[in-house]
Every structure is written in structure tokens, then in C-alpha cells.
């Protein structure tokens, strides 16, 4: 393969990259403008968007509510990442990394900020004593798959998804490289789910909640990028079995639409269970 591009000795940011998110991409952190975040009436305040990472948390909260944990009531506020809401001063104060989702727990005397979707899942699981095993071996297995997802999803999202769906030009090497890795990851999941009902074992846990919005939805044709056929996801029959069962859960159906500003069913904000009820 030949190319006219020769990397400079020192990279500098002197032009927009031309991609779909060029208007918000930059090589520095911090806020770009002052913007206070809204605050609702519930102990948990979520600032998010219904991407797979955002869906992890809303599914978790809906699962907790379905299990009777009334303290998991929450307000969910929409963060429009295409418009740069994540760079507002209020959001950056909760998540200095300027990525959704971000959670503020106001149930105590001092609000607690939690950012990174995996961290939020663990925080909520420990706060409510739910959806994470306590027996050491089962807990270790659950957390291993949770962190597997956190380490693997960038290959699916920022790697394959970016070059397949969002990059201004299609680069064969990049798409091949990341498609190969995503299929390897799907094979890892398929072999695991050939031997057990859920990723952590016999019980549904935060590991499943973390992985399903990315790889599960992809394998049942509900994921991002419309790439199921391209990736031949029909090959991963055990993942499809698992993904289909989780997709039928009532709490999952509720959680996936929260903070969704696109598609046939939209719910920009959630402040009460009835907000979701009206959409389903």
C-alpha cells in the first residue's frame, strides 16, 4: 500500500480532521463555556445520552427500580455531545474527561460525582447491594468481564465504528484492522456464552449490563453502525441467544430509550417512571 502522507516529526493541531465530530474534537481538556447543569428532585442525577455507554447506566437504574430499590429513582438529563454540552463547566465539574455518562449522587450530605460508565455500574451495584456477586470467585468473574468490556469497546466504537461509519474517507486498512478485532472479541464472547447462561455465570450481573449495549445489540441488529451483515454476526449463535434474552427484559426495554434524541421512540429526559411508560 502506498500513501502520500508522511507523519511530521512533531504533530500539531492546525486543521479540523473533517470527520463527523470535527467541530468538537480538540487535543486539550477542560470547559469551553460556562453552563450550569439542571438538578431534579431525585437523589441520583444522570447527565447522559443514549449511546451504548449511556444505556449501560439507564438499564442499571431501571433494573434496580424493577428489583424494588426505590432509592435508585433518578432524573436523566440529555447531554447533546454533537453540540458540545459535555464541555460546559457544570458537566466538566462532574467528569473532567468530558464524556457521557456522568452521575451525581445527592443522597448524602455531600454530593458524590461518579464518571466512566463501568465505575458508575460498580458504584450503583455496591450502593444498593445488587447485580454484583459477593462470593469471591463469582465476583472476580463478573468484574473480569466488566473490565473486559471497558478495555474492548474502544475497538468496536472508536476503532471499527469510527472508520466504518464516521470517518470522512474509507480506509481499507483501518476498517480491516478493527473489523478483525471486533470479530475476535465476538468470538471470545461466543465461546464464553457457549458454556454459561450469563457472562459472570448463572446470574445476570453488571457484566451483562455493560457488554449488552455494545456487542449484544450489534448481534441482534439493534446496535450502531448498521454493520451486522458486514461483520457476519449470525455466526455468533451463543451471543445472539444471550443478547435476545437480555433484550426482552422489561428494565432493558425501558433503559435503552432514556436520553434518546433519535429514532422512532425518543425520550430526551426522564424524571419519573411515567415518562417511560408513555413511550412504551
GIWOSUL-V735529 format. One line per field, one symbol per residue. ss: DSSP state (H for helix, E for strand, L for the rest). phi: phi as a letter, one per 30 degrees, with the letter a starting at -180 (. if undefined). Layout:
# GIWOSUL-V735529
ss->???
phi->???
This chain:
# GIWOSUL-V735529
ss->LLLLLLLLLLLLLLLLLLLLLLLLLLLLLLLLELLLLLLLLLLEEEEELLLHHHHHHHHHHHHHHHLLLHHHLEEEEELLHHHLHHHEHHHHHHLLLLLLLEEEELLLLLLEEEELHHHHHHHHHHHHLLLLLLLHHHHHHHHHHHHHHHHHHHHHHHHHHHHHHHLLLLLHHHHHHHHHHHHHHHHHHHHHHLLLLELLELLLLHHHHHHHHHHHHHHLLLLHHHLLLLLLHHHLHHHHHHHHHHHLLHHHHHHLLLLELLLLLLELLELLHHHHHLLL
phi->.caddbeddbdbcbaddiddcedcdacbcjdcadadddbccddcccbaaddedddedddedddddddjddddebcccdcdddciedcdddddddbddhbddbbbccdcdbeccbbiedddddeddddcibibdcdedddddedddededddceeddddceedddccddbdceeddddddddddddddeddddddcadbddkdcdbddddddeeddddedcicddihcedechdddcddddedddddddddddedddcdiccbidccbdbbbaedddedcc
